[in-house]
Amino acid sequence: MPAKPITGSTVRADFNDPIAVVHYARAAHFLGLWQSERLLIERFFPDHSVALLEAGCGAGRVTLGLWDMGFRRITAFDFAEELLEQARQLARERGVEKDIAFHQADATQLSQCHVIRDMLPGMKPAGFGGALFMFNGLMQIPGRENRRAALRQLHDVCAPGAPLLFTTHDRNHSPMERAMWRLEAVRWERGEQDARLVEFGDRYFEDENGRTFMHLPDREEILADLAATGWTHEYDALRREITRESQAVQNFSDECRFWAARRDADSSVRDPGRKPR
């Protein structure tokens, strides 16, 4: 049988796999926030009283880190049920479950999460004061248009001027990566790429921590996606340019690029390809 392209359902099943659940739950319990994450959260979210929305919260590693930093108006969501239950359990163990609202939702279809939507009218100004999509969560959505849909959905629930902090890999971050992707480009030109992949830049691999889909963009791709979905780019840097992380963090995660953007004051999204509602 020919290989089927990876879909959101594939990614959800991989995250719900017990091996992956244990991997991310362990990080939530014992690793916590990276130093680079902490530094940029302090920089772009200086007001700890704002309502924050964390997309792709997984087992709660960043969620509980935000609470430890003093944020008390946290709403977090993920589409993987098993990971979400780990996050809820961690919050219960630490006695903070009343301070964090966890919901199951898909970032590409956030408008269908009525619980989150129902919160918006009571917010002043209307919308969350900031959003986060950490540990490359955005890049684990197959298909560029789907990733843009997630960015639009986050734009729609955030207040004007709200910051967005997220991470991606960067396929140009080292000579070895650039050489590898030159070879991959030849495979795509010949039609010899992994038939499960959706577009150039995708990877799908399996290791002792489970199966992982990841899209590795270049910098120009992300800048274009932000501009097309109503976000103004403010900052980006490789993690190594921000701080030197502990060996535990380096073992947990490869090099990544941090991005900070701000929701445009104009509520319209500058994307000519977007169909009107």
C-alpha positions as CSV (number, residue, x, y, z in Angstrom):
1,M,0.0,0.0,0.0
2,P,1.3,3.5,-0.8
3,A,2.3,5.6,2.2
4,K,-0.4,8.1,3.3
5,P,0.5,11.7,3.8
6,I,0.9,12.8,7.5
7,T,-2.2,14.6,8.8
8,G,-3.2,16.2,12.1
9,S,-4.7,12.9,13.1
10,T,-1.3,11.2,12.7
11,V,0.3,13.8,14.9
12,R,-2.4,13.5,17.6
13,A,-2.0,9.8,17.7
14,D,1.8,10.1,18.0
15,F,1.4,12.5,20.9
16,N,-1.1,10.2,22.6
17,D,1.2,7.3,22.4
18,P,2.3,6.1,25.9
19,I,6.0,6.5,25.0
20,A,5.6,10.1,24.0
21,V,3.3,10.8,27.0
22,V,6.0,9.6,29.4
23,H,8.7,11.6,27.7
24,Y,6.8,14.9,27.9
25,A,5.4,14.2,31.4
26,R,8.9,13.6,32.7
27,A,10.1,17.0,31.2
28,A,7.1,18.7,32.8
29,H,7.9,17.3,36.2
30,F,11.6,17.5,36.2
31,L,12.9,19.9,33.5
32,G,10.6,22.9,33.7
33,L,11.3,26.2,31.9
34,W,14.5,26.6,29.9
35,Q,16.6,29.6,30.8
36,S,16.0,31.1,27.3
37,E,12.3,30.7,27.7
38,R,12.3,32.4,31.1
39,L,14.4,35.3,29.8
40,L,12.1,35.9,26.8
41,I,8.9,35.5,28.7
42,E,10.1,38.2,31.2
43,R,11.0,40.4,28.2
44,F,7.8,40.1,26.2
45,F,5.3,39.5,29.0
46,P,6.4,42.0,31.7
47,D,2.9,42.4,33.1
48,H,2.1,39.2,35.1
49,S,-1.5,40.3,35.5
50,V,-2.4,39.8,31.8
51,A,-4.5,36.8,30.6
52,L,-2.2,34.4,28.7
53,L,-3.1,31.7,26.2
54,E,-0.7,28.8,25.8
55,A,-1.2,26.8,22.6
56,G,0.0,23.2,22.5
57,C,0.6,23.0,26.3
58,G,1.4,19.3,26.2
59,A,2.0,17.9,29.6
60,G,2.2,21.3,31.2
61,R,6.0,22.0,31.3
62,V,5.6,25.7,30.2
63,T,2.2,26.1,31.8
64,L,3.4,25.3,35.3
65,G,6.5,27.4,34.6
66,L,4.4,30.4,33.8
67,W,2.5,29.9,37.1
68,D,5.9,29.7,39.0
69,M,6.8,33.0,37.4
70,G,3.8,34.7,38.9
71,F,1.2,34.5,36.1
72,R,-2.3,33.7,37.4
73,R,-4.6,34.1,34.5
74,I,-3.5,31.2,32.3
75,T,-5.5,29.3,29.8
76,A,-3.8,26.4,28.1
77,F,-5.0,23.9,25.5
78,D,-3.7,20.9,23.5
79,F,-5.3,18.5,21.1
80,A,-3.7,15.4,22.5
81,E,-6.0,14.1,25.3
82,E,-3.4,12.0,27.1
83,L,-0.9,14.8,27.3
84,L,-3.6,17.2,28.5
85,E,-4.5,14.8,31.3
86,Q,-0.9,14.8,32.4
87,A,-0.9,18.6,32.5
88,R,-4.1,18.6,34.6
89,Q,-2.6,16.0,36.9
90,L,0.6,18.0,37.4
91,A,-1.5,21.1,38.3
92,R,-3.5,19.1,40.8
93,E,-0.3,17.7,42.4
94,R,1.0,21.2,42.8
95,G,-2.3,22.6,44.1
96,V,-2.8,25.1,41.3
97,E,-5.5,23.6,39.3
98,K,-7.9,26.4,40.2
99,D,-5.5,29.0,38.7
100,I,-5.1,27.3,35.3
101,A,-7.9,26.6,32.8
102,F,-7.0,23.5,30.6
103,H,-9.0,22.8,27.5
104,Q,-8.8,20.3,24.6
105,A,-8.7,22.2,21.4
106,D,-7.0,22.2,17.9
107,A,-5.0,25.4,17.2
108,T,-6.2,25.3,13.6
109,Q,-9.8,25.3,14.7
110,L,-9.7,27.4,17.9
111,S,-13.0,29.1,16.9
112,Q,-14.7,25.8,17.6
113,C,-13.6,25.8,21.2
114,H,-16.6,27.5,22.7
115,V,-15.2,27.6,26.2
116,I,-12.3,29.8,25.0
117,R,-14.5,31.9,22.7
118,D,-17.0,32.5,25.6
119,M,-14.2,34.0,27.7
120,L,-13.4,36.8,25.2
121,P,-16.3,39.2,25.7
122,G,-15.4,39.5,29.4
123,M,-11.8,40.5,28.7
124,K,-10.8,44.2,28.8
125,P,-9.5,44.9,26.2
126,A,-11.2,42.1,24.4
127,G,-8.9,39.2,23.9
128,F,-6.0,37.5,25.5
129,G,-3.1,39.8,26.5
130,G,-0.6,37.4,25.0
131,A,-0.1,33.9,23.5
132,L,2.7,31.3,23.5
133,F,3.3,28.3,21.3
134,M,6.4,26.8,22.7
135,F,8.8,23.9,22.0
136,N,8.1,24.0,18.2
137,G,4.5,23.2,18.6
138,L,3.4,25.3,15.6
139,M,5.9,23.4,13.5
140,Q,4.2,20.1,14.4
141,I,1.2,21.0,12.4
142,P,1.4,19.4,8.9
143,G,0.9,21.8,6.0
144,R,1.8,25.4,5.7
145,E,-1.8,26.6,5.2
146,N,-2.7,24.8,8.4
147,R,0.1,26.5,10.3
148,R,-1.1,29.8,8.9
149,A,-4.6,28.9,10.1
150,A,-3.3,28.4,13.6
151,L,-1.6,31.8,13.5
152,R,-4.8,33.4,12.3
153,Q,-6.8,31.7,15.1
154,L,-4.4,33.0,17.7
155,H,-4.6,36.4,16.2
156,D,-8.4,36.4,16.4
157,V,-8.5,35.6,20.1
158,C,-5.7,38.0,21.2
159,A,-6.1,41.7,22.0
160,P,-4.6,44.3,19.7
161,G,-0.9,44.7,20.5
162,A,-0.7,41.3,22.3
163,P,2.7,39.5,22.0
164,L,3.1,36.0,20.6
165,L,6.2,34.0,21.5
166,F,7.0,30.7,19.8
167,T,9.9,28.6,18.6
168,T,10.8,26.7,15.4
169,H,13.8,24.8,14.2
170,D,15.9,26.5,11.5
171,R,17.2,24.4,8.7
172,N,20.0,26.9,8.0
173,H,21.3,27.1,11.6
174,S,24.5,25.1,10.9
175,P,26.7,24.0,7.9
176,M,25.7,20.4,8.6
177,E,22.0,21.2,8.5
178,R,22.4,23.2,5.2
179,A,24.3,20.3,3.6
180,M,21.6,17.9,4.7
181,W,18.8,20.0,3.3
182,R,20.6,20.4,0.0
183,L,20.6,16.7,-0.4
184,E,16.9,16.6,0.7
185,A,16.1,19.2,-2.0
186,V,17.6,16.8,-4.6
187,R,15.4,14.0,-3.4
188,W,12.3,16.2,-3.7
189,E,13.3,17.3,-7.3
190,R,13.6,13.6,-8.2
191,G,10.4,12.6,-6.4
192,E,12.3,10.3,-4.1
193,Q,11.4,11.9,-0.8
194,D,9.5,10.1,2.0
195,A,6.0,9.9,0.5
196,R,4.4,10.6,3.9
197,L,5.8,14.1,4.0
198,V,3.6,17.0,3.0
199,E,6.1,19.6,1.8
200,F,9.8,20.4,1.6
201,G,11.1,21.0,5.1
202,D,9.1,18.2,6.7
203,R,10.7,15.4,8.8
204,Y,9.1,12.3,10.3
205,F,11.3,10.2,12.5
206,E,11.1,7.7,15.3
207,D,13.4,7.3,18.3
208,E,13.2,6.1,21.9
209,N,10.8,8.9,22.7
210,G,8.3,8.0,20.1
211,R,7.4,9.2,16.6
212,T,7.7,12.9,15.7
213,F,6.5,15.0,12.8
214,M,8.3,18.3,12.5
215,H,8.5,21.0,9.8
216,L,11.8,22.8,9.7
217,P,11.4,26.2,8.1
218,D,13.9,28.8,7.0
219,R,13.7,32.3,8.4
220,E,12.1,33.8,5.3
221,E,9.2,31.4,5.5
222,I,8.3,32.4,9.1
223,L,8.5,36.1,8.3
224,A,6.1,35.6,5.4
225,D,3.7,33.6,7.5
226,L,3.6,36.2,10.3
227,A,3.0,39.0,7.8
228,A,0.2,37.0,6.1
229,T,-1.7,36.3,9.4
230,G,-1.8,39.7,11.1
231,W,1.4,39.5,13.2
232,T,4.2,42.1,13.2
233,H,7.6,40.5,13.6
234,E,9.6,42.0,16.6
235,Y,12.4,39.6,17.4
236,D,14.0,36.3,16.5
237,A,17.3,34.6,17.6
238,L,18.7,31.2,17.9
239,R,18.7,29.8,21.4
240,R,22.5,29.8,21.6
241,E,22.4,33.5,20.9
242,I,20.2,34.1,23.9
243,T,21.9,32.0,26.6
244,R,23.8,28.9,27.3
245,E,21.4,26.2,28.4
246,S,22.0,23.4,30.8
247,Q,23.1,20.0,29.5
248,A,19.6,18.7,30.5
249,V,17.9,21.2,28.2
250,Q,20.4,20.4,25.4
251,N,19.7,16.7,25.7
252,F,16.0,17.4,25.6
253,S,15.9,19.7,22.6
254,D,18.1,20.5,19.6
255,E,18.9,24.0,18.6
256,C,15.8,26.2,17.9
257,R,14.9,29.7,16.9
258,F,12.8,31.9,19.2
259,W,10.3,34.3,17.6
260,A,8.4,37.2,19.1
261,A,5.6,39.0,17.2
262,R,2.8,41.4,18.1
263,R,-0.8,41.3,17.0
264,D,-1.5,44.2,14.6
265,A,-3.8,46.9,16.0
266,D,-5.9,46.6,12.8
267,S,-8.1,43.5,13.3
268,S,-8.0,42.6,9.6
269,V,-5.6,39.9,8.4
270,R,-3.4,40.9,5.5
271,D,-3.7,37.6,3.5
272,P,-5.2,37.8,0.0
273,G,-5.6,34.1,0.0
274,R,-7.9,34.0,3.0
275,K,-11.6,33.6,2.2
276,P,-14.0,36.0,3.9
277,R,-16.1,34.5,6.7
